[in-house]
Amino acid sequence: MIVSHRHRFIFVKTVKTASTSVEIALSRHCGPDDVITPLSERDEALRRAEGGRPPQNHLVPWSEYAPEDVAELATRRHPKAAFFNHIGARAARERLGAEVWESYQKLTVERNPWDKVLSYFHWVQGHDAGRALDELIESGDAFACRGWPLYTVDDVVAVDTVMRFESLEEELGAACAALGIDALGPLPRAKSHFRRDRRSYREVLTDAQRDTIARACAPEIALMGYRW
């Protein structure tokens, strides 16, 4: 996630939508007071190489620590985060306050759900090679990649702009221009190493898998007008 007080925007980060690449690119335009949440070690290395700002201002101030937070820190050595990688709109709004949330431009990215589920499957296989695509979909675990719960509150879209993964650089460029941010140029390619099978989702998914995904992701399909 990024909260830019400099440019008055909030980037709500979704899953398997090139959002890490967007976040790395946007972090180059952040100031010292902006919120930038941490990425994986590999992605932080890419961010450094791309000249982006590192994580900052995402932790809870010491003044807000409760006794149980201090005990947790002493035991696990993990500082308490106010903002984190895939924080949803509801939690971000509560943390930032209504004035900031309502007055800043809020951006996110969505992707064709059939393509996204397949991409997520490849990511899962990179960590657990034993998971089968059919089992991942039928169990419902595949839908952990849904962006809808992140950029909505009570099933109502809570952001101003939902950019399409399929035309991301063009739509992100337009959004940045409206915010007064210089052209980002080509996006860095974060996490692209997970997917080696580049076949279209239409070549891979069965009819049953297609229909299960359509039912589970019906709200975002309707919102974005996605078609099989």
Buried (B, 14 or more C-beta within 10 A) or exposed (E): BBBBBBBEBBBBBBBBBBBBBBBBBBBBBBEEEBBBBBBEEEBBEBBEEBEBBEBBBBBBEEEEBEEEBEEBBEEEEEBBBBBEBBBBBBBBBEBBEEEBBEEBBBBBBBBBBBBBBBBBBBBBBEEEEEBEBBEBBEEEBBBEBBBBBBBBBEEEBBBEBBBBBEEBBEBBBEBBEEBEBEEBEEBBEBBEEBBEEEEEBEEBBEEEBBEBBBEBBEBBBEBBEBEB
